[in-house]
Structures are given as C-alpha cells and as structure tokens.
Amino acid sequence: MSHSEAFVRLVDEAKTRVKETTPQEVIERQTKKVPFHFVDVREDNEWEQGYAAGAIHIGRGVMERDVEKLIPNKNDLVILYCGGGFRSALAADNIQKMGYTNVLSMAGGIREWRVLNLPEARPTKEHSHCS
C-alpha cells in the first residue's frame, strides 16, 4: 500500500517519540510469559481476517476512548500493532500523551508477523470488538 507523503511525515514524527519492538521480541516475551497487553489496532474487518496470537482488539478509531477501560494501569507494558507499523506508531504516540509510560509499537505489523509465519488466531465470541 502506498501512503501519502503527509501521512508518512506524520508517522515519522510520531516514531521519534515512540519505541519500537519486533515480532521476534514479542514472541520471546510471550514464550517467557512476560506480562504485557498485546493490542491489535487495525480495523474490525482486518481483525476478523485473523490476528497475532495472544492479541486483543482495540481499533485505532476507538483507541483513545476505550484504552483506559481495558488497560487501566498506565504503567503496564502495552505493545501495539497494525498492518505495517504506521497506525500502531500513531496510536502509541497518542496513548503516551494520555499518560501510558511503557508503550511499544511492533515494527512491520501483522505483515511481518505473517512473513515470519508466527502464530495467528481468528476472533471468537470471547474476543469481542470494542466500539
């Protein structure tokens, strides 16, 4: 997908304030049972096509509205991802502005996760959407 120049500039600016992690580091944290909130910020229709195993869904459009209800402790580790790492960087930047202190954006997003053939899941009733 080709992004507009203005969007890329916005993301690049956000990335100066956001720390990134890799899919491999996320899997390592999961394997070691490091506690963290793994959040898919993609749109509902993207989530329904499958998501990284262990993730919950808070769509980018409702992130700022719903994050405090779902992740009340602003010191918890929160790792966000999207399709390729752009929207998750914007979301990470915004929730940091809301007081979250331990936020990472997963570089490469679900596309990189899939290239690496890492585990995926599909939504079930207990993985309801936030809207």
C-alpha positions as CSV (number, residue, x, y, z in Angstrom):
1,M,0.0,0.0,0.0
2,S,1.3,3.4,-1.0
3,H,0.8,6.1,1.7
4,S,0.6,9.8,1.1
5,E,3.6,11.9,1.8
6,A,1.8,13.9,4.6
7,F,0.8,10.6,6.3
8,V,4.3,9.3,6.2
9,R,5.7,12.6,7.6
10,L,3.1,12.3,10.5
11,V,4.1,8.7,11.2
12,D,7.8,9.5,11.0
13,E,7.3,12.4,13.5
14,A,5.4,10.1,15.9
15,K,8.1,7.5,15.6
16,T,10.6,10.0,17.0
17,R,8.6,9.7,20.3
18,V,7.7,6.0,20.2
19,K,9.9,3.0,20.9
20,E,9.5,0.0,18.6
21,T,9.8,-3.7,19.1
22,T,9.9,-6.6,16.6
23,P,7.6,-9.6,16.1
24,Q,10.5,-11.8,17.3
25,E,10.8,-9.8,20.6
26,V,7.0,-10.1,21.1
27,I,7.2,-13.9,20.7
28,E,10.1,-14.0,23.1
29,R,8.1,-12.1,25.7
30,Q,5.1,-14.4,25.2
31,T,7.4,-17.5,25.5
32,K,8.9,-16.2,28.7
33,K,5.4,-15.3,29.9
34,V,6.4,-11.6,30.4
35,P,3.1,-9.8,31.2
36,F,2.0,-7.3,28.7
37,H,-1.0,-6.2,26.7
38,F,-0.7,-7.1,23.1
39,V,-3.2,-4.9,21.1
40,D,-4.2,-5.0,17.5
41,V,-5.3,-1.5,16.5
42,R,-6.4,-2.5,12.9
43,E,-10.0,-2.0,11.7
44,D,-12.7,-4.6,12.6
45,N,-12.7,-6.1,9.1
46,E,-8.9,-6.6,9.3
47,W,-9.1,-8.2,12.8
48,E,-11.8,-10.6,11.5
49,Q,-9.4,-11.9,8.9
50,G,-7.0,-13.1,11.7
51,Y,-4.7,-11.6,14.2
52,A,-1.5,-12.3,16.0
53,A,-2.0,-15.0,18.7
54,G,-2.4,-13.5,22.1
55,A,-3.6,-10.1,20.9
56,I,-6.8,-8.2,21.9
57,H,-8.5,-5.8,19.7
58,I,-8.9,-2.1,20.2
59,G,-9.5,-0.5,16.8
60,R,-7.5,2.7,16.1
61,G,-10.7,4.6,15.7
62,V,-11.7,4.0,19.4
63,M,-8.2,3.6,21.0
64,E,-8.2,6.8,22.9
65,R,-11.8,6.4,24.0
66,D,-11.5,2.8,25.2
67,V,-7.9,2.1,26.3
68,E,-8.3,3.3,29.9
69,K,-11.3,0.9,30.4
70,L,-9.4,-2.0,29.0
71,I,-5.9,-1.2,30.3
72,P,-6.4,0.8,33.5
73,N,-2.8,0.6,34.7
74,K,-0.9,3.2,32.7
75,N,2.5,1.6,33.8
76,D,1.7,-1.8,32.3
77,L,3.6,-2.8,29.2
78,V,1.5,-2.2,26.1
79,I,2.6,-3.4,22.7
80,L,0.5,-2.2,19.7
81,Y,0.5,-3.4,16.2
82,C,-1.4,-2.8,12.9
83,G,-0.8,-3.8,9.3
84,G,2.7,-2.5,8.9
85,G,3.6,-0.4,11.9
86,F,2.3,3.0,10.9
87,R,-1.1,3.2,12.7
88,S,0.3,1.5,15.7
89,A,3.0,4.2,16.0
90,L,0.4,6.9,15.8
91,A,-1.7,5.1,18.5
92,A,1.3,4.6,20.7
93,D,2.2,8.2,20.5
94,N,-1.4,9.2,21.5
95,I,-1.7,6.9,24.4
96,Q,1.7,8.0,25.7
97,K,0.2,11.5,25.6
98,M,-2.6,10.1,27.8
99,G,-0.1,9.0,30.4
100,Y,0.9,5.5,29.4
101,T,4.5,5.1,30.3
102,N,5.5,1.7,28.8
103,V,4.3,1.6,25.2
104,L,5.9,-0.1,22.2
105,S,4.8,-0.3,18.5
106,M,5.6,-3.5,16.7
107,A,7.6,-2.7,13.6
108,G,6.4,-4.4,10.5
109,G,2.9,-5.1,12.0
110,I,0.9,-8.2,11.1
111,R,2.5,-8.3,7.6
112,E,6.0,-9.0,9.2
113,W,4.3,-11.4,11.7
114,R,2.9,-13.4,8.8
115,V,6.2,-13.3,6.8
116,L,7.8,-14.9,9.9
117,N,5.0,-17.5,10.0
118,L,4.2,-16.7,13.6
119,P,1.0,-18.0,15.3
120,E,-2.3,-16.4,14.4
121,A,-5.8,-16.8,15.7
122,R,-9.3,-15.8,14.5
123,P,-12.0,-14.0,16.5
124,T,-14.3,-16.0,18.7
125,K,-17.1,-14.8,20.9
126,E,-14.8,-14.0,23.9
127,H,-12.7,-11.7,21.6
128,S,-15.4,-9.1,21.2
129,H,-14.8,-5.8,19.5
130,C,-14.7,-2.5,21.3
131,S,-16.9,0.0,19.7
